[in-house]
């Protein structure tokens, strides 16, 4: 009549991580990609470059690093953010060109002072 011993109690505290550690730049690429889309498009090209480099390094040595999904997501967000940045810059350039062209066409070099007399409280100050 031998009984099997009860199972050991569950371990408390942090469990050992399964799989390889995340690439050091994978989270950086993801955060830069999110910031590039949401707040500051200037960092989007950096997310693209850092994410692309991290994905290449992860693919070059399988099993050494994890975090490919974060790095790839950061890379994709960097590409989208860079495209939005370029479109925004182009729209700003077009807006400035249109504003300058419209301002030049309506200005004849003279100023109409006839309205100055219509402001009696401000004349003579």
ROMARDO-328315 format. One record per residue: residue in three letters; residue number from 0; chain; z, x, y of N, C-alpha, C in turn. Coordinates in Angstrom, 2 decimals, decimal comma. Atoms other than C-alpha are relative to their C-alpha. Example, Ala and Ser with C-alpha at 12.3 -4.5 7.8 and 13.67 -1.06 7.14 Angstrom:
REM residues 2
<resn = ALA resi = 0 chain = A n.zz = 0,00 n.xx = 0,89 n.yy = -1,19 ca.zz = 7,80 ca.xx = 12,30 ca.yy = -4,50 c.zz = 0,00 c.xx = 0,90 c.yy = 1,20> $
<resn = SER resi = 1 chain = A n.zz = -0,06 n.xx = -0,82 n.yy = -1,19 ca.zz = 7,14 ca.xx = 13,67 ca.yy = -1,06 c.zz = 0,73 c.xx = -0,77 c.yy = 1,09> $
***
This chain:
REM residues 125
<resn = UNK resi = 0 chain = A n.zz = 0,00 n.xx = 0,79 n.yy = -1,17 ca.zz = 0,00 ca.xx = 0,00 ca.yy = 0,00 c.zz = 0,00 c.xx = 0,86 c.yy = 1,26> $
<resn = UNK resi = 1 chain = A n.zz = 0,10 n.xx = -0,81 n.yy = -1,21 ca.zz = -1,13 ca.xx = 2,36 ca.yy = 2,63 c.zz = -0,78 c.xx = -0,79 c.yy = 1,04> $
<resn = UNK resi = 2 chain = A n.zz = 0,65 n.xx = 0,70 n.yy = -1,09 ca.zz = -2,03 ca.xx = 0,88 ca.yy = 5,91 c.zz = -0,68 c.xx = 1,03 c.yy = 0,90> $
<resn = UNK resi = 3 chain = A n.zz = 0,68 n.xx = -0,90 n.yy = -0,93 ca.zz = -4,50 ca.xx = 2,40 ca.yy = 8,34 c.zz = 0,77 c.xx = 0,01 c.yy = 1,31> $
<resn = UNK resi = 4 chain = A n.zz = -0,75 n.xx = -0,06 n.yy = -1,25 ca.zz = -2,90 ca.xx = 3,63 ca.yy = 11,53 c.zz = -0,73 c.xx = -0,79 c.yy = 1,10> $
<resn = UNK resi = 5 chain = A n.zz = 0,64 n.xx = 0,77 n.yy = -1,07 ca.zz = -3,52 ca.xx = 1,57 ca.yy = 14,64 c.zz = -0,90 c.xx = 0,92 c.yy = 0,84> $
<resn = UNK resi = 6 chain = A n.zz = 0,89 n.xx = -0,83 n.yy = -0,83 ca.zz = -6,33 ca.xx = 2,73 ca.yy = 16,96 c.zz = 0,79 c.xx = 0,58 c.yy = 1,19> $
<resn = UNK resi = 7 chain = A n.zz = -0,71 n.xx = -0,61 n.yy = -1,14 ca.zz = -5,29 ca.xx = 5,04 ca.yy = 19,79 c.zz = -0,17 c.xx = -0,88 c.yy = 1,24> $
<resn = UNK resi = 8 chain = A n.zz = 0,12 n.xx = 0,82 n.yy = -1,22 ca.zz = -4,63 ca.xx = 3,40 ca.yy = 23,15 c.zz = -1,18 c.xx = 0,47 c.yy = 0,84> $
<resn = UNK resi = 9 chain = A n.zz = 1,14 n.xx = -0,40 n.yy = -0,85 ca.zz = -7,50 ca.xx = 3,36 ca.yy = 25,65 c.zz = 0,44 c.xx = 1,06 c.yy = 1,01> $
<resn = UNK resi = 10 chain = A n.zz = -0,28 n.xx = -1,06 n.yy = -0,95 ca.zz = -7,72 ca.xx = 6,35 ca.yy = 27,92 c.zz = 0,08 c.xx = -0,57 c.yy = 1,40> $
<resn = UNK resi = 11 chain = A n.zz = -0,08 n.xx = 0,42 n.yy = -1,40 ca.zz = -6,61 ca.xx = 5,85 ca.yy = 31,45 c.zz = -0,53 c.xx = 1,13 c.yy = 0,87> $
<resn = UNK resi = 12 chain = A n.zz = 0,54 n.xx = -1,02 n.yy = -0,90 ca.zz = -8,08 ca.xx = 7,63 ca.yy = 34,42 c.zz = -1,51 c.xx = 0,04 c.yy = -0,08> $
<resn = UNK resi = 13 chain = A n.zz = 1,47 n.xx = -0,07 n.yy = -0,03 ca.zz = -11,65 ca.xx = 8,69 ca.yy = 35,05 c.zz = -0,57 c.xx = 0,39 c.yy = -1,35> $
<resn = UNK resi = 14 chain = A n.zz = 0,69 n.xx = -0,29 n.yy = 1,25 ca.zz = -13,97 ca.xx = 8,71 ca.yy = 32,10 c.zz = -1,00 c.xx = 1,12 c.yy = 0,25> $
<resn = UNK resi = 15 chain = A n.zz = 1,00 n.xx = -1,05 n.yy = -0,21 ca.zz = -16,23 ca.xx = 11,70 ca.yy = 31,57 c.zz = -1,37 c.xx = -0,59 c.yy = 0,27> $
<resn = UNK resi = 16 chain = A n.zz = 1,33 n.xx = 0,49 n.yy = -0,37 ca.zz = -19,64 ca.xx = 11,24 ca.yy = 33,10 c.zz = -0,96 c.xx = 0,23 c.yy = -1,15> $
<resn = UNK resi = 17 chain = A n.zz = 1,00 n.xx = -0,15 n.yy = 1,04 ca.zz = -22,43 ca.xx = 10,63 ca.yy = 30,69 c.zz = -1,32 c.xx = 0,40 c.yy = 0,64> $
<resn = UNK resi = 18 chain = A n.zz = 1,28 n.xx = -0,44 n.yy = -0,52 ca.zz = -25,71 ca.xx = 12,38 ca.yy = 31,25 c.zz = 0,16 c.xx = 1,17 c.yy = 0,95> $
<resn = UNK resi = 19 chain = A n.zz = -0,04 n.xx = -1,16 n.yy = -0,89 ca.zz = -26,62 ca.xx = 15,23 ca.yy = 33,52 c.zz = 0,48 c.xx = -0,38 c.yy = 1,40> $
<resn = UNK resi = 20 chain = A n.zz = -0,45 n.xx = 0,30 n.yy = -1,37 ca.zz = -25,21 ca.xx = 15,52 ca.yy = 37,04 c.zz = -1,19 c.xx = -0,33 c.yy = 0,90> $
<resn = UNK resi = 21 chain = A n.zz = 1,07 n.xx = 0,35 n.yy = -0,94 ca.zz = -27,17 ca.xx = 14,09 ca.yy = 39,94 c.zz = -0,47 c.xx = 1,24 c.yy = 0,75> $
<resn = UNK resi = 22 chain = A n.zz = 0,56 n.xx = -1,08 n.yy = -0,82 ca.zz = -29,47 ca.xx = 16,40 ca.yy = 41,85 c.zz = 0,72 c.xx = -0,01 c.yy = 1,35> $
<resn = UNK resi = 23 chain = A n.zz = -0,76 n.xx = -0,04 n.yy = -1,26 ca.zz = -27,68 ca.xx = 17,61 ca.yy = 45,00 c.zz = -0,70 c.xx = -0,68 c.yy = 1,18> $
<resn = UNK resi = 24 chain = A n.zz = 0,72 n.xx = 0,59 n.yy = -1,13 ca.zz = -30,41 ca.xx = 16,24 ca.yy = 47,28 c.zz = -0,42 c.xx = -1,45 c.yy = -0,24> $
<resn = UNK resi = 25 chain = A n.zz = 0,48 n.xx = 1,35 n.yy = 0,28 ca.zz = -31,02 ca.xx = 12,86 ca.yy = 45,60 c.zz = 0,66 c.xx = -1,03 c.yy = 0,91> $
<resn = UNK resi = 26 chain = A n.zz = -0,69 n.xx = 0,95 n.yy = -0,88 ca.zz = -28,36 ca.xx = 10,98 ca.yy = 47,56 c.zz = -0,38 c.xx = 0,24 c.yy = 1,46> $
<resn = UNK resi = 27 chain = A n.zz = 0,43 n.xx = -0,32 n.yy = -1,37 ca.zz = -29,37 ca.xx = 12,78 ca.yy = 50,77 c.zz = -1,33 c.xx = -0,66 c.yy = 0,31> $
<resn = UNK resi = 28 chain = A n.zz = 1,31 n.xx = 0,61 n.yy = -0,21 ca.zz = -32,95 ca.xx = 11,62 ca.yy = 50,36 c.zz = 0,12 c.xx = -1,51 c.yy = 0,13> $
<resn = UNK resi = 29 chain = A n.zz = -0,18 n.xx = 1,45 n.yy = -0,05 ca.zz = -31,82 ca.xx = 8,05 ca.yy = 49,71 c.zz = 0,61 c.xx = -0,43 c.yy = 1,33> $
<resn = UNK resi = 30 chain = A n.zz = -0,65 n.xx = 0,36 n.yy = -1,26 ca.zz = -29,52 ca.xx = 7,94 ca.yy = 52,74 c.zz = -0,95 c.xx = 0,19 c.yy = 1,19> $
<resn = UNK resi = 31 chain = A n.zz = 0,96 n.xx = -0,23 n.yy = -1,08 ca.zz = -32,15 ca.xx = 9,49 ca.yy = 55,03 c.zz = -1,11 c.xx = -1,06 c.yy = -0,01> $
<resn = UNK resi = 32 chain = A n.zz = 1,02 n.xx = 1,04 n.yy = 0,09 ca.zz = -34,72 ca.xx = 6,99 ca.yy = 53,75 c.zz = 0,47 c.xx = -1,32 c.yy = 0,55> $
<resn = UNK resi = 33 chain = A n.zz = -0,55 n.xx = 1,26 n.yy = -0,51 ca.zz = -32,46 ca.xx = 4,04 ca.yy = 54,48 c.zz = 0,17 c.xx = 0,07 c.yy = 1,52> $
<resn = UNK resi = 34 chain = A n.zz = -0,18 n.xx = -0,15 n.yy = -1,44 ca.zz = -31,55 ca.xx = 5,37 ca.yy = 57,93 c.zz = -1,36 c.xx = 0,02 c.yy = 0,71> $
<resn = UNK resi = 35 chain = A n.zz = 1,34 n.xx = -0,05 n.yy = -0,60 ca.zz = -35,25 ca.xx = 6,06 ca.yy = 58,61 c.zz = -0,63 c.xx = -1,36 c.yy = 0,14> $
<resn = UNK resi = 36 chain = A n.zz = 0,55 n.xx = 1,35 n.yy = -0,08 ca.zz = -36,15 ca.xx = 2,45 ca.yy = 57,91 c.zz = 0,82 c.xx = -0,86 c.yy = 0,97> $
<resn = UNK resi = 37 chain = A n.zz = -0,86 n.xx = 0,93 n.yy = -0,72 ca.zz = -33,15 ca.xx = 0,74 ca.yy = 59,52 c.zz = 0,25 c.xx = 0,41 c.yy = 1,45> $
<resn = UNK resi = 38 chain = A n.zz = -0,50 n.xx = -0,37 n.yy = -1,32 ca.zz = -32,09 ca.xx = 2,80 ca.yy = 62,51 c.zz = -0,86 c.xx = 1,00 c.yy = 0,75> $
<resn = UNK resi = 39 chain = A n.zz = 0,63 n.xx = -1,10 n.yy = -0,73 ca.zz = -33,92 ca.xx = 5,99 ca.yy = 63,36 c.zz = -1,18 c.xx = 0,53 c.yy = -0,81> $
<resn = UNK resi = 40 chain = A n.zz = 1,19 n.xx = -0,36 n.yy = 0,74 ca.zz = -37,49 ca.xx = 6,46 ca.yy = 62,18 c.zz = -0,32 c.xx = 1,48 c.yy = -0,01> $
<resn = UNK resi = 41 chain = A n.zz = 0,30 n.xx = -1,43 n.yy = -0,08 ca.zz = -37,50 ca.xx = 10,13 ca.yy = 63,16 c.zz = 0,46 c.xx = 0,73 c.yy = -1,26> $
<resn = UNK resi = 42 chain = A n.zz = -0,49 n.xx = -0,69 n.yy = 1,20 ca.zz = -35,55 ca.xx = 11,04 ca.yy = 59,99 c.zz = -0,81 c.xx = -0,36 c.yy = -1,25> $
<resn = UNK resi = 43 chain = A n.zz = 0,78 n.xx = 0,43 n.yy = 1,16 ca.zz = -38,02 ca.xx = 9,27 ca.yy = 57,67 c.zz = -0,85 c.xx = 1,11 c.yy = -0,61> $
<resn = UNK resi = 44 chain = A n.zz = 0,76 n.xx = -1,08 n.yy = 0,63 ca.zz = -40,33 ca.xx = 12,28 ca.yy = 57,23 c.zz = 0,88 c.xx = 0,99 c.yy = -0,76> $
<resn = UNK resi = 45 chain = A n.zz = -0,91 n.xx = -0,88 n.yy = 0,72 ca.zz = -37,31 ca.xx = 14,36 ca.yy = 56,21 c.zz = 0,38 c.xx = -0,60 c.yy = -1,35> $
<resn = UNK resi = 46 chain = A n.zz = -0,29 n.xx = 0,67 n.yy = 1,26 ca.zz = -36,44 ca.xx = 11,77 ca.yy = 53,55 c.zz = -1,17 c.xx = 0,16 c.yy = -0,96> $
<resn = UNK resi = 47 chain = A n.zz = 1,20 n.xx = -0,15 n.yy = 0,82 ca.zz = -40,02 ca.xx = 11,97 ca.yy = 52,29 c.zz = -0,05 c.xx = 1,40 c.yy = -0,62> $
<resn = UNK resi = 48 chain = A n.zz = 0,08 n.xx = -1,39 n.yy = 0,47 ca.zz = -39,93 ca.xx = 15,77 ca.yy = 52,01 c.zz = 1,14 c.xx = 0,31 c.yy = -0,97> $
<resn = UNK resi = 49 chain = A n.zz = -1,15 n.xx = -0,31 n.yy = 0,85 ca.zz = -36,41 ca.xx = 16,05 ca.yy = 50,56 c.zz = -0,08 c.xx = -0,77 c.yy = -1,31> $
<resn = UNK resi = 50 chain = A n.zz = 0,14 n.xx = 0,80 n.yy = 1,22 ca.zz = -37,00 ca.xx = 13,20 ca.yy = 48,10 c.zz = -1,10 c.xx = 0,51 c.yy = -0,91> $
<resn = UNK resi = 51 chain = A n.zz = 1,09 n.xx = -0,55 n.yy = 0,81 ca.zz = -40,32 ca.xx = 14,65 ca.yy = 46,97 c.zz = 0,39 c.xx = 1,30 c.yy = -0,69> $
<resn = UNK resi = 52 chain = A n.zz = -0,45 n.xx = -1,27 n.yy = 0,58 ca.zz = -38,79 ca.xx = 18,09 ca.yy = 46,43 c.zz = 1,00 c.xx = -0,25 c.yy = -1,12> $
<resn = UNK resi = 53 chain = A n.zz = -1,00 n.xx = 0,30 n.yy = 1,03 ca.zz = -35,85 ca.xx = 16,61 ca.yy = 44,49 c.zz = -0,66 c.xx = -0,58 c.yy = -1,25> $
<resn = UNK resi = 54 chain = A n.zz = 0,70 n.xx = 0,59 n.yy = 1,16 ca.zz = -38,17 ca.xx = 14,55 ca.yy = 42,25 c.zz = -0,73 c.xx = 1,10 c.yy = -0,77> $
<resn = UNK resi = 55 chain = A n.zz = 0,70 n.xx = -1,10 n.yy = 0,69 ca.zz = -40,28 ca.xx = 17,66 ca.yy = 41,51 c.zz = 0,97 c.xx = 0,88 c.yy = -0,77> $
<resn = UNK resi = 56 chain = A n.zz = -0,97 n.xx = -0,86 n.yy = 0,68 ca.zz = -37,19 ca.xx = 19,71 ca.yy = 40,65 c.zz = 0,61 c.xx = -0,71 c.yy = -1,20> $
<resn = UNK resi = 57 chain = A n.zz = -0,54 n.xx = 0,76 n.yy = 1,13 ca.zz = -35,79 ca.xx = 16,94 ca.yy = 38,43 c.zz = -1,02 c.xx = -0,05 c.yy = -1,13> $
<resn = UNK resi = 58 chain = A n.zz = 1,05 n.xx = 0,07 n.yy = 1,02 ca.zz = -39,13 ca.xx = 16,58 ca.yy = 36,62 c.zz = -0,29 c.xx = 1,36 c.yy = -0,62> $
<resn = UNK resi = 59 chain = A n.zz = 0,29 n.xx = -1,34 n.yy = 0,52 ca.zz = -39,51 ca.xx = 20,36 ca.yy = 36,24 c.zz = 1,00 c.xx = 0,44 c.yy = -1,06> $
<resn = UNK resi = 60 chain = A n.zz = -1,01 n.xx = -0,40 n.yy = 0,98 ca.zz = -36,29 ca.xx = 20,71 ca.yy = 34,28 c.zz = 0,72 c.xx = -1,23 c.yy = -0,53> $
<resn = UNK resi = 61 chain = A n.zz = -0,60 n.xx = 1,23 n.yy = 0,51 ca.zz = -35,59 ca.xx = 17,54 ca.yy = 32,28 c.zz = 1,35 c.xx = 0,29 c.yy = -0,66> $
<resn = UNK resi = 62 chain = A n.zz = -1,32 n.xx = -0,15 n.yy = 0,58 ca.zz = -31,96 ca.xx = 17,13 ca.yy = 31,29 c.zz = 0,95 c.xx = 0,82 c.yy = 0,85> $
<resn = UNK resi = 63 chain = A n.zz = -0,88 n.xx = -0,80 n.yy = -0,85 ca.zz = -30,65 ca.xx = 19,51 ca.yy = 33,95 c.zz = 0,62 c.xx = -0,85 c.yy = 1,09> $
<resn = UNK resi = 64 chain = A n.zz = -0,46 n.xx = 0,86 n.yy = -1,09 ca.zz = -30,39 ca.xx = 16,97 ca.yy = 36,75 c.zz = -0,36 c.xx = -1,44 c.yy = -0,27> $
<resn = UNK resi = 65 chain = A n.zz = 0,28 n.xx = 1,43 n.yy = -0,03 ca.zz = -30,19 ca.xx = 13,21 ca.yy = 37,02 c.zz = -0,25 c.xx = -0,41 c.yy = 1,45> $
<resn = UNK resi = 66 chain = A n.zz = 0,18 n.xx = 0,49 n.yy = -1,36 ca.zz = -30,59 ca.xx = 11,03 ca.yy = 40,08 c.zz = -1,44 c.xx = -0,13 c.yy = 0,44> $
<resn = UNK resi = 67 chain = A n.zz = 1,42 n.xx = 0,10 n.yy = -0,35 ca.zz = -34,36 ca.xx = 10,74 ca.yy = 39,89 c.zz = -0,29 c.xx = -1,30 c.yy = 0,75> $
<resn = UNK resi = 68 chain = A n.zz = 0,28 n.xx = 1,28 n.yy = -0,65 ca.zz = -34,27 ca.xx = 7,07 ca.yy = 40,90 c.zz = 0,42 c.xx = 0,02 c.yy = 1,48> $
<resn = UNK resi = 69 chain = A n.zz = -0,41 n.xx = -0,10 n.yy = -1,40 ca.zz = -32,29 ca.xx = 7,81 ca.yy = 44,08 c.zz = -0,97 c.xx = 0,87 c.yy = 0,80> $
<resn = UNK resi = 70 chain = A n.zz = 0,93 n.xx = -0,90 n.yy = -0,69 ca.zz = -34,58 ca.xx = 10,71 ca.yy = 44,99 c.zz = -1,35 c.xx = -0,68 c.yy = 0,22> $
<resn = UNK resi = 71 chain = A n.zz = 1,29 n.xx = 0,66 n.yy = -0,11 ca.zz = -37,70 ca.xx = 8,67 ca.yy = 44,31 c.zz = 0,06 c.xx = -1,16 c.yy = 1,01> $
<resn = UNK resi = 72 chain = A n.zz = -0,16 n.xx = 1,07 n.yy = -0,98 ca.zz = -36,38 ca.xx = 5,70 ca.yy = 46,30 c.zz = 0,04 c.xx = 0,57 c.yy = 1,42> $
<resn = UNK resi = 73 chain = A n.zz = -0,04 n.xx = -0,65 n.yy = -1,32 ca.zz = -35,58 ca.xx = 8,02 ca.yy = 49,22 c.zz = -1,38 c.xx = 0,47 c.yy = 0,43> $
<resn = UNK resi = 74 chain = A n.zz = 1,37 n.xx = -0,45 n.yy = -0,30 ca.zz = -39,08 ca.xx = 9,48 ca.yy = 48,99 c.zz = -0,88 c.xx = -1,17 c.yy = 0,44> $
<resn = UNK resi = 75 chain = A n.zz = 0,82 n.xx = 1,17 n.yy = -0,33 ca.zz = -40,71 ca.xx = 6,02 ca.yy = 49,03 c.zz = 0,42 c.xx = -0,59 c.yy = 1,34> $
<resn = UNK resi = 76 chain = A n.zz = -0,46 n.xx = 0,50 n.yy = -1,30 ca.zz = -38,52 ca.xx = 4,83 ca.yy = 51,91 c.zz = -0,42 c.xx = 0,95 c.yy = 1,12> $
<resn = UNK resi = 77 chain = A n.zz = 0,47 n.xx = -0,97 n.yy = -0,99 ca.zz = -39,44 ca.xx = 8,04 ca.yy = 53,73 c.zz = -1,47 c.xx = -0,19 c.yy = 0,33> $
<resn = UNK resi = 78 chain = A n.zz = 1,43 n.xx = 0,24 n.yy = -0,23 ca.zz = -43,14 ca.xx = 7,32 ca.yy = 53,27 c.zz = -0,19 c.xx = -1,25 c.yy = 0,85> $
<resn = UNK resi = 79 chain = A n.zz = 0,12 n.xx = 1,25 n.yy = -0,76 ca.zz = -42,74 ca.xx = 3,74 ca.yy = 54,54 c.zz = 0,51 c.xx = 0,20 c.yy = 1,43> $
<resn = UNK resi = 80 chain = A n.zz = -0,54 n.xx = -0,25 n.yy = -1,33 ca.zz = -40,55 ca.xx = 4,86 ca.yy = 57,44 c.zz = -0,91 c.xx = 0,87 c.yy = 0,85> $
<resn = UNK resi = 81 chain = A n.zz = 0,93 n.xx = -0,85 n.yy = -0,74 ca.zz = -43,03 ca.xx = 7,58 ca.yy = 58,40 c.zz = -1,22 c.xx = -0,79 c.yy = 0,45> $
<resn = UNK resi = 82 chain = A n.zz = 1,14 n.xx = 0,84 n.yy = -0,39 ca.zz = -45,88 ca.xx = 5,07 ca.yy = 58,37 c.zz = 0,38 c.xx = -0,91 c.yy = 1,17> $
<resn = UNK resi = 83 chain = A n.zz = -0,45 n.xx = 0,85 n.yy = -1,11 ca.zz = -43,85 ca.xx = 2,73 ca.yy = 60,60 c.zz = 0,17 c.xx = 0,81 c.yy = 1,28> $
<resn = UNK resi = 84 chain = A n.zz = -0,17 n.xx = -0,88 n.yy = -1,17 ca.zz = -43,02 ca.xx = 5,64 ca.yy = 62,91 c.zz = -1,35 c.xx = 0,30 c.yy = 0,64> $
<resn = UNK resi = 85 chain = A n.zz = 1,33 n.xx = -0,31 n.yy = -0,52 ca.zz = -46,69 ca.xx = 6,58 ca.yy = 63,24 c.zz = -0,61 c.xx = -1,23 c.yy = 0,66> $
<resn = UNK resi = 86 chain = A n.zz = 0,52 n.xx = 1,23 n.yy = -0,61 ca.zz = -47,68 ca.xx = 2,95 ca.yy = 63,89 c.zz = 0,69 c.xx = -0,30 c.yy = 1,32> $
<resn = UNK resi = 87 chain = A n.zz = -0,72 n.xx = 0,22 n.yy = -1,25 ca.zz = -44,97 ca.xx = 2,67 ca.yy = 66,53 c.zz = -0,45 c.xx = 0,93 c.yy = 1,10> $
<resn = UNK resi = 88 chain = A n.zz = 0,48 n.xx = -0,97 n.yy = -0,99 ca.zz = -46,12 ca.xx = 5,84 ca.yy = 68,27 c.zz = -1,40 c.xx = -0,39 c.yy = 0,48> $
<resn = UNK resi = 89 chain = A n.zz = 1,35 n.xx = 0,42 n.yy = -0,39 ca.zz = -49,74 ca.xx = 4,63 ca.yy = 68,21 c.zz = 0,05 c.xx = -1,24 c.yy = 0,90> $
<resn = UNK resi = 90 chain = A n.zz = -0,13 n.xx = 1,20 n.yy = -0,82 ca.zz = -48,68 ca.xx = 1,24 ca.yy = 69,61 c.zz = 0,51 c.xx = 0,35 c.yy = 1,40> $
<resn = UNK resi = 91 chain = A n.zz = -0,50 n.xx = -0,43 n.yy = -1,30 ca.zz = -46,75 ca.xx = 2,97 ca.yy = 72,39 c.zz = -1,09 c.xx = 0,67 c.yy = 0,82> $
<resn = UNK resi = 92 chain = A n.zz = 1,11 n.xx = -0,66 n.yy = -0,70 ca.zz = -49,77 ca.xx = 5,13 ca.yy = 73,26 c.zz = -0,99 c.xx = -1,03 c.yy = 0,52> $
<resn = UNK resi = 93 chain = A n.zz = 0,93 n.xx = 1,05 n.yy = -0,42 ca.zz = -52,04 ca.xx = 2,07 ca.yy = 73,37 c.zz = 0,61 c.xx = -0,80 c.yy = 1,15> $
<resn = UNK resi = 94 chain = A n.zz = -0,67 n.xx = 0,74 n.yy = -1,06 ca.zz = -49,48 ca.xx = 0,22 ca.yy = 75,51 c.zz = -0,04 c.xx = 0,76 c.yy = 1,32> $
<resn = UNK resi = 95 chain = A n.zz = 0,03 n.xx = -0,81 n.yy = -1,23 ca.zz = -49,30 ca.xx = 3,09 ca.yy = 78,01 c.zz = -1,42 c.xx = 0,05 c.yy = 0,56> $
<resn = UNK resi = 96 chain = A n.zz = 1,39 n.xx = -0,04 n.yy = -0,45 ca.zz = -53,11 ca.xx = 3,34 ca.yy = 78,17 c.zz = -0,39 c.xx = -1,32 c.yy = 0,66> $
<resn = UNK resi = 97 chain = A n.zz = 0,32 n.xx = 1,32 n.yy = -0,57 ca.zz = -53,44 ca.xx = -0,40 ca.yy = 78,77 c.zz = 0,73 c.xx = -0,20 c.yy = 1,32> $
<resn = UNK resi = 98 chain = A n.zz = -0,76 n.xx = 0,17 n.yy = -1,25 ca.zz = -50,70 ca.xx = -0,36 ca.yy = 81,42 c.zz = -0,58 c.xx = 0,84 c.yy = 1,11> $
<resn = UNK resi = 99 chain = A n.zz = 0,59 n.xx = -0,86 n.yy = -1,02 ca.zz = -52,27 ca.xx = 2,56 ca.yy = 83,26 c.zz = -1,35 c.xx = -0,55 c.yy = 0,43> $
<resn = UNK resi = 100 chain = A n.zz = 1,31 n.xx = 0,55 n.yy = -0,33 ca.zz = -55,73 ca.xx = 0,99 ca.yy = 83,09 c.zz = 0,15 c.xx = -1,28 c.yy = 0,84> $
<resn = UNK resi = 101 chain = A n.zz = -0,21 n.xx = 1,24 n.yy = -0,75 ca.zz = -54,43 ca.xx = -2,37 ca.yy = 84,35 c.zz = 0,53 c.xx = 0,29 c.yy = 1,39> $
<resn = UNK resi = 102 chain = A n.zz = -0,57 n.xx = -0,35 n.yy = -1,30 ca.zz = -52,46 ca.xx = -0,75 ca.yy = 87,16 c.zz = -1,06 c.xx = 0,62 c.yy = 0,91> $
<resn = UNK resi = 103 chain = A n.zz = 1,05 n.xx = -0,63 n.yy = -0,81 ca.zz = -55,41 ca.xx = 1,35 ca.yy = 88,34 c.zz = -1,03 c.xx = -1,00 c.yy = 0,48> $
<resn = UNK resi = 104 chain = A n.zz = 1,04 n.xx = 0,95 n.yy = -0,39 ca.zz = -57,80 ca.xx = -1,60 ca.yy = 88,41 c.zz = 0,48 c.xx = -0,98 c.yy = 1,07> $
<resn = UNK resi = 105 chain = A n.zz = -0,49 n.xx = 0,97 n.yy = -0,98 ca.zz = -55,52 ca.xx = -3,79 ca.yy = 90,55 c.zz = 0,45 c.xx = 0,65 c.yy = 1,30> $
<resn = UNK resi = 106 chain = A n.zz = -0,46 n.xx = -0,68 n.yy = -1,20 ca.zz = -54,57 ca.xx = -1,18 ca.yy = 93,15 c.zz = -1,19 c.xx = 0,43 c.yy = 0,84> $
<resn = UNK resi = 107 chain = A n.zz = 1,12 n.xx = -0,35 n.yy = -0,88 ca.zz = -56,93 ca.xx = -0,89 ca.yy = 96,12 c.zz = 0,40 c.xx = 1,01 c.yy = 1,08> $
<resn = UNK resi = 108 chain = A n.zz = -0,42 n.xx = -1,02 n.yy = -0,93 ca.zz = -54,89 ca.xx = 1,64 ca.yy = 98,08 c.zz = 0,70 c.xx = -0,53 c.yy = 1,23> $
<resn = UNK resi = 109 chain = A n.zz = -0,67 n.xx = 0,56 n.yy = -1,18 ca.zz = -53,45 ca.xx = -0,76 ca.yy = 100,66 c.zz = 1,20 c.xx = -0,82 c.yy = -0,45> $
<resn = UNK resi = 110 chain = A n.zz = -1,20 n.xx = 0,78 n.yy = 0,30 ca.zz = -50,17 ca.xx = -2,62 ca.yy = 100,84 c.zz = 0,07 c.xx = -1,15 c.yy = 0,98> $
<resn = UNK resi = 111 chain = A n.zz = -0,09 n.xx = 1,20 n.yy = -0,83 ca.zz = -49,67 ca.xx = -6,15 ca.yy = 102,19 c.zz = 1,41 c.xx = -0,12 c.yy = 0,56> $
<resn = UNK resi = 112 chain = A n.zz = -1,30 n.xx = 0,07 n.yy = -0,66 ca.zz = -46,84 ca.xx = -6,08 ca.yy = 104,70 c.zz = 0,30 c.xx = -1,37 c.yy = 0,58> $
<resn = UNK resi = 113 chain = A n.zz = -0,20 n.xx = 1,32 n.yy = -0,60 ca.zz = -47,15 ca.xx = -9,76 ca.yy = 105,61 c.zz = 1,26 c.xx = -0,68 c.yy = -0,51> $
<resn = UNK resi = 114 chain = A n.zz = -1,18 n.xx = 0,64 n.yy = 0,55 ca.zz = -44,25 ca.xx = -10,73 ca.yy = 103,37 c.zz = 1,29 c.xx = 0,56 c.yy = 0,58> $
<resn = UNK resi = 115 chain = A n.zz = -1,21 n.xx = -0,59 n.yy = -0,55 ca.zz = -41,79 ca.xx = -8,47 ca.yy = 105,21 c.zz = 0,63 c.xx = -0,94 c.yy = 1,02> $
<resn = UNK resi = 116 chain = A n.zz = -0,52 n.xx = 0,95 n.yy = -1,00 ca.zz = -41,43 ca.xx = -11,03 ca.yy = 108,00 c.zz = 0,61 c.xx = -1,23 c.yy = -0,64> $
<resn = UNK resi = 117 chain = A n.zz = -0,54 n.xx = 1,17 n.yy = 0,68 ca.zz = -40,62 ca.xx = -13,72 ca.yy = 105,43 c.zz = 1,44 c.xx = 0,21 c.yy = -0,46> $
<resn = UNK resi = 118 chain = A n.zz = -1,37 n.xx = -0,30 n.yy = 0,41 ca.zz = -37,32 ca.xx = -12,02 ca.yy = 104,68 c.zz = 0,85 c.xx = 0,30 c.yy = 1,24> $
<resn = UNK resi = 119 chain = A n.zz = -0,68 n.xx = -0,27 n.yy = -1,28 ca.zz = -35,41 ca.xx = -12,47 ca.yy = 107,98 c.zz = 1,35 c.xx = 0,67 c.yy = -0,17> $
<resn = UNK resi = 120 chain = A n.zz = -1,31 n.xx = -0,61 n.yy = 0,16 ca.zz = -32,05 ca.xx = -11,42 ca.yy = 106,60 c.zz = -0,07 c.xx = 1,47 c.yy = -0,31> $
<resn = UNK resi = 121 chain = A n.zz = 0,10 n.xx = -1,38 n.yy = 0,42 ca.zz = -33,34 ca.xx = -8,09 ca.yy = 105,37 c.zz = -0,73 c.xx = 0,88 c.yy = 1,01> $
<resn = UNK resi = 122 chain = A n.zz = 0,77 n.xx = -0,78 n.yy = -0,96 ca.zz = -35,56 ca.xx = -7,06 ca.yy = 108,29 c.zz = 0,95 c.xx = 0,57 c.yy = 1,04> $
<resn = UNK resi = 123 chain = A n.zz = -0,79 n.xx = -0,64 n.yy = -1,03 ca.zz = -33,98 ca.xx = -4,61 ca.yy = 110,67 c.zz = 1,27 c.xx = 0,65 c.yy = -0,50> $
<resn = UNK resi = 124 chain = A n.zz = -1,20 n.xx = -0,64 n.yy = 0,54 ca.zz = -31,26 ca.xx = -3,32 ca.yy = 108,37 c.zz = -0,20 c.xx = 1,47 c.yy = -0,16> $
***
